[in-house]
């Protein structure tokens, strides 16, 4: 990377900044996730290398600016891992994963520069993931229902409130209640051990596969997708489900 950034290096690499690299970093992260989802471990090896490249790239930029080096990055994460795992590197005792999570949050909150428990949850991430992390952190300090039963009750309450606001036609209030319902769904998923981002991604893939089947079948029948009609498309949707071996 030092050679690429040198005066006689690559023009593109020399032009990059922390800000200009942001979209590529996000893209590479999603490519890593895609490889994991597909179990494509040969690709995962390559994608992890691409992601690592961005860490090296940002560290190099910081070094050129006199801020920190890659060695500093590695030293800091090593120190953090040791500091936040006193049950491994110290004398602390924990029994469960829940104990570990609570201990982690206590240590993190006590560290310098942590004004709020939720301040460490990045705002610029998918909203479902952010909701999950916010709830997870609050739960780590005891702000959580003891089991899933009251979550079901809250979910039904939010559905009723959304339905009531829809009847008024007031968009701002409808949007608020819709958000509350989504937040409650995330909470339900968390209590059931289901990550909402992963669950929704799987459902989107399932929908995409079935809709592709509809398109391909209609194309083979020389029927325009726009003129096929809901009844025919619904038939093909159910056919796609049967081919998957699903019953409902």
N, C-alpha and C positions, 0 to 999 in steps of 0.2 A: 504493500500500500504506500509505503514511503517512496518507492520508485515511481509508482503511478502518479503520485502527487508532486513529484519533483518538477523543476522548470522544464526539463526535457522529457517529461512523462506524457501521460495521456491527457489531451485537452479536456475531454469530458470529465474525467476524475478531478482534474484541477479546478473545474468550475463549481463543483458541488459544495453545498453547505449543509449544516444540520437540518435546516428547514427544507431544502430541496430534496433531501433524501427521505423525508417522512413518508410519502406515498409508497415508495419502493419497500421501505421497512415493513409497512402494513401488508403490502402484497406478498412479500416473502413469508411473513408469518402465516397468512392464510394458505399459502402453498404447502407449508409444513403441516398445517392442520388437515388439508386435503389428503396428503400422503398418508397420514395416520388413519383417517377415516376409511381409506381404501385398503389399508394394510399393505401399501406399496413401500416396503422397507428399503428396497434398492433406491427408489426415488427419495425416500425420507433422508437417506444418507446424503444425497446431493442437496436437498432442500435445506437441511441443517447447516451444510457448508455455506449456502447462499445467505442464510440468516446470520451465521457467524461473521461473514464478510461485512455485514452492516455494523456489527459491534466493533470490529476492527476499524472500519471506516470512520465511525463517529469518534472512536478513541484517538485515531490519528489526527482528525480535525482539531480535537481538544488539545492534543499535544502541541500542534503547530500554534495554537492560540495561547499556549502557556498555562492551560487550565489543569490538566491531569494527563496521565499516560495509561496505556492498557494495563501496565503492571499495577497502577493505582486501582483500577477497576477490579482486578482480580484480588488484590489485597483486601479491598473493602468488602467484597462478597464473602470472602473467607472469614473475615472478622465477624460479619453479620451472622453467618451460619453458626459459628461457635457461640456467639453471644445469645442467639435465640434458641439454642438447643442445650440449655444447662442440664437437661436430663441425660444427655449423651456426653457432653464435655465437662460437666460439673457434677454437683451433688443433688440436684433437684430430682424429685420423684414424680412420675406421672403414670397413670394406669391406662388411659384410653386416648384415642385420637381427639376426642372432644377436650380432654385435659390439655393436650398439646396445643390445640387451637387457642384455647383461652389463655394459656401461658404465653404463647406467641404474641397475642394482642396486648397483654399486659406489659410485656417487655417493649414492644414497639411503641406503645403510647408513652412509656417512660423515657424514650430516647429523645434527644434534643431535636427541635424542629418539628415536633408532632403536636400541633395545637388541638387537634380533634381526632377522635377515633376514626371518623369517616373521611378525613382529609386525604388519606392515602389512596382513596379509590379514584382513579383517573376519570375525569368527566368525558374525555374524548374516546369512548369505547362504545360498543353496541349497548343499547339501553337495557336489554334483558340481562346481559352479563353484569352491567353495573348494578342493577337492582339486586341481583343474586349476591354480589359481593357486599353491598351495603347491608343487606339482611344478615348475611353470614357474620359480618363484623359485629353488628349489634347483638346477635345471638351469642357471640363469644364472651360478652360481658353480662349475659343473663337477660337481655331484653328480647325475650322469645317465649312463645307459648310452650307449655310442657310437652304437648303431643299434637297430633294432627287434627283431633276432633274440633277444637275451636277454629281451626283454619277453614275447615269445611263450612262452618257456620258463617264465618266472615265472608267466604266466597259467595254463598247464597245471598247474603246481605248486600254485597256489592252488585250482584246481578239484578236484584230487585231495585236498587237505587239507580242503576243505569237505565233499566226499563222505564222507570218513572220519569227520568229526565228526558228520555227519547220522546215520550209523549208530549213534552212541553215544547219541543223543537228548538230549545236554546242551545246552540252549538257549543258555546264555551263550557257550559255545565255538563253537556254530554261528553265532551272530550275529557273533562276532569274525571268523571265517573268511569269512563272507559279506561283511563290510566290507572285508577284505583283498582279496577277489576284485573288488569294485567299484573299489577304489583302483587295482588293477592294470589294470582295464579303462579307467579314466581315463588311466592312463599310456600304454596302447596307443593310445588315441585321440589323445593329445598327440603321440606319435611319428609318427602317420599324418597329423597336421595336421587332426584332427577335434575340435571342441569337444564334450565329452560333453553339456553342457546343451542345446546346439542340436540335436545328433543325437537326443537323447531326446525333445525337444519335437516334432521332426518326426515321429518314430515314433508318439508319442501322437496327433498330429493324424491320421496315417494310420489308426491303429486306430479313432479316433473316427469318421472318415468311413465306414469299412467297417461298423462296428457300427451306425451310423445307417442304412445301407442295409438291414441285416438287419431293424432295427426297422420301417422304412418298408414293406419288402416284406411282412413278416408282418402289419402293420396292414392293408395293401391286401387281404390274403388272409383277413382277419378271424380271425387266429390269435393267441392270447394269447402274448406273449413268454415268459412263465414256463412255458408248456406246449408250446413248439415242439420242444424236445429238441435235444441237441447235434448230432445227425446233420444235421437240417434247417438249423440255424444254420451249421454248417460248410459245407454246400452253398452257402448264400447268401454266406458269407464268400468262398469261392472264386469265386463269380459276380461279386462286387464287385471282386475282384482282376483278373479277366478284363476287366471293363469299364474298369479303369485301364490295361489293356494290359500288365500284368505276366505273367510266365511262371512265377513261383514266389514 
